[in-house]
């Protein structure tokens, strides 16, 4: 495996991301979007500026208008965006939507969709989660029934991440087998305005946009199938693993900023005539936070490099990263709020936004307990 350090190209990419976030995407922008009740949860203008820098196309091959880089580069950008809680739809459009087409789409689907994603002109979403299901990707009750050469979809999806802006949504539906079977799931590329498809938009606690989908008699042609009929899980499994690593990188950025905000507060805040950072108990807690951030960084970088190198243990590395980050981000955010004292409990202070993001991302695609169990099972324990 490659060394867990940045090379020259990755360092330049990080510096570019640091500058962009400082100038165009501070935490104050996220607050403004929340207060304005922005339906899609982000700013398309800023997304287009990110596309001009090539970020949505980092993972997309040059043949489809992207940069053709890897996850080692993707996580560098996602970490810096996580530092400022940037709400842009990398998760839904790139890590879930574009990745699904990259790993399983037809050449026609790739040619139609991926260049527009790389240029920042099209948003995607993946609708694989269903009401009442907790981290069980194969529990699909949405049905797709063959009708001549077409398929007719009926069912519901929830927690469609970045769904409010999506013009195309990849939907999982059962074409055979029983609910819970891995085999028999098929993926379909659906236009958001297709008759019979209705979308209810909402926001997660951290203001990330999400949607509920209801499908009643949605008719699709055979060209809408992504991959092979009945083998959608073969695409979903690696897509979710890659999304876990990308999300973990974003969480790492949030952890880092929460830690830095807290140590800055400890250096500045005075109590009983001395800086509270001189109190031994607070020093110990800050030291533990530092260790957690550095351990998380190594885990995320190792998982990203595993993907780029085609390591056979990608699922284990993905669950290791997400399990660790789910626990550590919440712990650091809790500590940060507590060590800020009363001001940390107010909406006026930014530290509370990191606690909300930590709580939201903790549960996405499985919490710490889920991924510890998954890692143990995959590792043969």
Secondary structure, DSSP 8 states (H G I E B T S, - for coil): ---SS--HHHHHHHHHHHHHHHHH--HHHHHHHHHHT-SSSS-HHHHHHHHHTTGGGSSS-GGGTS----HHHHHHHHHHHHHTT---SIIIIIIIIIHHHHHH--HHHHHHHHHHHHTT---EEEE---TT-SS-TT----EEEEETTEEEEEEEEEEEETGGG-SEEEEEEESSS-TT-STTEEEEEEETT-TTEEEEEEE-TT--EEEEEEEEEEEE-GGGEESSTTBTHHHHHHHHHHHHHHHHHHHHHHHHHHHHHHHHHHHH-EETTEEGGG-HHHHHHHHHHHHHHHHHHHHHHHHHHHHHTT-TTHHHHHHHHHHHHHHHHHHHHHHHHHHTGGGGGSTTSTHHHHHHHHHHHHHTT--HHHHHHHHHHHTT-
